[in-house]
């Protein structure tokens, strides 16, 4: 009987030794190749998702042993979101340790409706990228507003390419085909979307305002968009803003091809970088009986069919 128990304990001992050796082996580097791979850990990503991603990238041998090791060492809550440069030469412990020490990039958010100069200012503040370095490559209207994971050593050209690439993905073939069906070129969509982005505050107004602007353009009426005047006036030192809050009669008569009160047709370029909602509003613009609109102090749009109705709205709701 004792011999059977002893034999059983020996088998158990051997099993755990083999299991331990297997576990240790699974934590070894996948390869000795001198190469690196860029891995993104997203906000809120689970440990299981992280381990599966590392496995698919050929950076760890076993997702299970990686998870066990991370949990055993208490590193689960220390792993950070970000962009990491890892190597298959790293052991699982080295990889887990790297993921807790901070990434080699920075999350930066660019809101809808900013002009490229505003984006450049933020890049200089957050990443130290000289404004002119970004502006040389940035194209107004096509720097898609979003939250980006930008390498700390990125150049202005890289960021511009990143934002333009995002624009191309968001303005996909389906949107391009639908725009073409509605008689709009890519450039026209982006210009109208930039106007809508600056002129509207609420989602429900965007397709209507887009429809009014497109109707006026196709009827050879001046667009009369105050935001284009703001764009023409440029940076306001006293307000420390690229968008002047209160426009005077002198401002509204500024000599600029962007002044759509004085000039018919579209401005030469977009006046800001629109988000997807405004782009879709331009593509799927709503046809209405209105020819005029006006925004009050709260951002509510008041529509008018005739000039007389519009003048009445100006008397009641104009912010100037």
C-alpha positions in Angstrom: 0.0 0.0 0.0 2.8 2.3 1.0 4.6 1.6 -2.3 1.4 2.6 -4.2 1.1 5.9 -2.4 4.8 6.6 -2.8 4.5 5.8 -6.5 1.5 8.1 -6.8 3.3 11.0 -5.1 6.2 10.5 -7.4 3.9 10.7 -10.4 2.4 13.9 -8.9 5.9 15.3 -8.3 7.0 14.5 -11.9 3.8 16.0 -13.3 4.4 19.3 -11.5 8.0 19.4 -12.4 7.1 18.9 -16.1 4.3 21.5 -15.8 6.8 24.0 -14.2 9.4 23.3 -16.9 6.7 23.7 -19.6 5.5 27.0 -18.0 9.1 28.4 -17.8 9.7 27.4 -21.4 6.5 29.2 -22.6 7.9 32.4 -21.0 11.1 32.3 -23.1 11.6 34.6 -26.1 9.9 33.4 -29.3 12.9 34.1 -31.5 16.4 35.5 -31.4 15.8 37.5 -34.6 16.9 41.1 -34.2 13.6 42.8 -35.3 10.9 44.9 -33.7 7.1 45.2 -34.0 4.8 48.1 -33.2 1.9 47.1 -30.9 -1.0 49.3 -29.8 -2.6 48.6 -26.5 -6.0 50.3 -26.6 -7.8 52.0 -23.7 -9.9 49.4 -21.8 -8.4 46.4 -23.6 -8.6 43.3 -21.5 -5.6 41.2 -20.5 -7.0 38.3 -22.6 -7.2 40.6 -25.7 -3.7 41.9 -25.1 -2.3 38.4 -24.8 -4.1 37.2 -27.9 -2.7 40.2 -29.8 0.8 39.6 -28.7 0.5 36.0 -29.7 -0.8 36.9 -33.2 2.2 39.3 -33.6 4.6 36.4 -32.8 5.8 38.1 -29.6 4.9 35.5 -27.0 4.6 31.7 -27.0 1.4 31.2 -25.0 -1.4 33.7 -24.1 -2.3 31.5 -21.1 1.1 31.5 -19.5 1.5 35.2 -20.2 -1.7 35.9 -18.4 -0.8 33.7 -15.5 2.6 35.4 -15.2 1.1 38.9 -15.3 -1.5 38.1 -12.7 1.0 36.3 -10.5 3.3 39.3 -10.5 0.4 41.7 -10.0 1.1 43.6 -13.2 -2.5 43.3 -14.6 -3.6 46.8 -13.5 -0.2 48.4 -14.4 -0.3 47.7 -18.1 -0.8 51.0 -19.9 -2.6 52.0 -23.1 -0.3 53.2 -25.8 2.1 52.4 -28.6 4.9 50.0 -27.9 7.9 48.8 -29.9 8.5 45.2 -28.9 10.8 42.4 -30.1 10.4 38.6 -30.3 13.8 38.5 -28.5 12.1 39.7 -25.3 10.9 37.2 -22.8 7.3 37.3 -21.7 8.4 39.0 -18.5 10.4 41.7 -20.5 7.3 42.4 -22.6 5.0 42.7 -19.6 7.5 44.9 -17.9 7.7 47.1 -21.0 3.9 47.5 -21.2 3.9 48.9 -17.6 6.6 51.5 -18.1 4.8 53.9 -20.4 4.5 53.9 -24.2 6.7 55.6 -26.8 3.8 57.8 -28.0 1.2 60.2 -26.8 -2.6 60.3 -27.2 -3.7 63.6 -28.7 -7.2 64.7 -29.5 -8.1 67.2 -32.2 -11.7 68.3 -32.1 -13.9 69.0 -35.1 -13.8 72.4 -36.8 -10.3 73.4 -36.1 -8.1 75.0 -38.8 -4.7 73.6 -39.5 -3.0 76.4 -37.5 -4.8 75.3 -34.4 -3.8 71.7 -34.9 -0.2 72.9 -35.4 -0.3 74.9 -32.1 -1.4 71.8 -30.2 1.3 69.6 -31.7 3.9 72.1 -30.7 2.6 72.3 -27.1 2.1 68.5 -26.6 4.9 67.0 -28.8 7.3 69.9 -29.4 6.7 69.7 -33.2 7.4 73.2 -34.7 4.2 74.6 -36.2 5.8 75.3 -39.6 7.0 71.8 -39.8 3.4 70.5 -39.7 1.9 73.3 -41.8 4.2 72.5 -44.7 2.4 69.2 -45.2 -1.1 69.8 -43.7 -3.9 70.4 -46.1 -6.9 72.3 -44.8 -10.1 70.2 -44.6 -8.3 66.9 -44.9 -6.7 66.6 -41.4 -9.4 64.4 -40.0 -10.3 65.3 -36.4 -9.9 62.3 -34.0 -7.9 61.0 -31.2 -4.5 59.8 -32.4 -1.7 57.8 -30.9 1.4 59.8 -32.0 5.0 58.7 -31.4 6.8 61.1 -29.2 9.5 61.5 -31.9 7.1 62.0 -34.8 7.8 64.7 -37.4 5.2 67.1 -38.7 5.0 65.3 -42.0 4.3 62.0 -40.3 1.4 63.5 -38.3 -0.1 65.1 -41.4 0.1 61.8 -43.3 -1.5 60.0 -40.3 -4.4 62.5 -40.3 -4.9 62.4 -44.1 -4.8 58.6 -44.1 -7.6 58.7 -41.5 -9.6 61.1 -43.7 -9.2 58.7 -46.6 -10.5 55.8 -44.6 -13.4 57.7 -43.1 -14.4 59.3 -46.5 -14.7 55.8 -48.0 -15.8 54.7 -51.5 -19.4 54.4 -50.5 -19.5 58.1 -49.4 -17.5 59.1 -52.5 -20.0 57.3 -54.8 -23.0 58.8 -53.1 -21.5 62.3 -53.3 -20.9 61.8 -57.1 -24.5 60.7 -57.5 -25.6 64.0 -55.9 -23.4 66.0 -58.2 -20.7 66.8 -55.7 -17.0 66.5 -56.1 -14.7 65.5 -53.2 -13.4 69.0 -52.9 -17.0 70.5 -52.8 -18.0 68.0 -50.1 -15.1 69.0 -47.9 -15.6 72.7 -48.4 -19.3 72.5 -47.7 -18.6 70.2 -44.7 -16.1 72.7 -43.3 -18.8 75.5 -43.5 -21.4 73.3 -41.9 -18.9 72.4 -39.1 -18.3 76.0 -38.2 -21.9 77.2 -38.7 -23.9 74.6 -36.8 -23.9 73.5 -33.2 -26.6 70.8 -33.3 -26.6 67.5 -35.3 -30.1 67.9 -36.6 -29.3 71.3 -38.3 -26.3 70.0 -40.3 -28.1 68.4 -43.3 -30.5 71.4 -43.5 -27.8 74.0 -43.5 -25.8 72.0 -46.0 -28.9 71.9 -48.2 -29.3 75.6 -48.0 -25.7 76.3 -48.8 -25.7 73.9 -51.8 -29.0 75.4 -53.0 -27.5 78.9 -52.9 -24.3 77.8 -54.6 -26.2 76.1 -57.4 -28.4 79.2 -57.8 -25.4 81.5 -58.0 -26.3 83.3 -54.8 -23.6 84.4 -52.4 -23.2 81.9 -49.6 -23.0 84.7 -47.0 -21.3 82.5 -44.4 -19.8 84.5 -41.5 -17.3 81.7 -40.7 -15.5 82.3 -44.0 -15.0 85.9 -42.9 -13.6 84.7 -39.6 -11.3 82.5 -41.5 -10.1 85.4 -43.7 -9.4 87.6 -40.7 -7.1 85.0 -39.2 -5.6 85.1 -35.7 -6.9 87.6 -33.2 -4.2 88.6 -30.8 -6.6 90.2 -28.2 -8.9 87.2 -28.1 -6.0 84.7 -28.6 -8.1 82.9 -31.1 -8.2 82.0 -34.8 -12.0 82.7 -34.8 -13.1 86.3 -34.1 -16.2 86.2 -31.9 -17.9 89.4 -32.9 -17.8 90.6 -36.5 -18.1 94.3 -37.4 -19.4 95.8 -40.6 -15.8 96.5 -41.6 -14.9 92.8 -40.9 -17.8 91.7 -43.1 -16.5 93.8 -46.0 -12.9 92.5 -45.8 -11.2 92.1 -49.1 -10.6 88.4 -49.4 -11.5 85.5 -51.7 -12.8 83.8 -48.6 -15.4 86.5 -47.9 -18.5 84.8 -49.1 -20.6 87.9 -48.3 -18.7 89.8 -51.0 -17.9 87.0 -53.4 -20.1 84.5 -55.1 -19.1 80.9 -55.4 -17.2 78.7 -52.9 -14.2 79.8 -50.9 -10.9 78.7 -52.5 -10.4 76.0 -49.9 -12.1 74.5 -46.9 -12.0 76.8 -43.8 -11.6 74.0 -41.2 -11.3 70.3 -40.7 -14.8 68.8 -40.5 -15.8 65.6 -38.7 -17.6 62.7 -40.2 -21.0 64.0 -39.2 -20.6 67.2 -41.2 -19.1 65.3 -44.1 -22.2 63.1 -44.2 -24.4 66.1 -43.9 -22.8 67.6 -47.0 -23.2 64.3 -48.9 -26.7 63.6 -47.8 -27.8 67.2 -47.7 -31.5 67.8 -47.0 -33.5 69.8 -49.6 -35.8 72.3 -47.8 -38.0 75.3 -48.8 -35.5 77.5 -47.0 -33.0 79.8 -48.6 -31.6 81.6 -45.5 -30.6 80.6 -42.0 -29.3 82.4 -38.9 -27.8 81.2 -35.6 -28.7 82.8 -32.3 -26.6 83.2 -29.2 -27.4 79.6 -28.1 -26.5 78.1 -31.4 -30.1 77.5 -32.4 -30.7 77.9 -36.2 -33.6 80.0 -37.4 -34.7 79.3 -41.0 -36.4 81.6 -43.5 -37.9 81.0 -47.0 -37.8 84.7 -48.1 -35.5 87.6 -47.6 -38.2 89.3 -45.6 -38.4 86.4 -43.2 -34.7 86.4 -42.9 -34.6 90.2 -42.1 -37.1 89.6 -39.4 -35.0 86.8 -37.9 -32.0 89.1 -38.0 -33.9 91.7 -35.9 -35.0 89.1 -33.4 -32.0 86.7 -33.2 -28.8 88.3 -34.6 -25.8 88.0 -32.4 -24.2 91.1 -33.9 
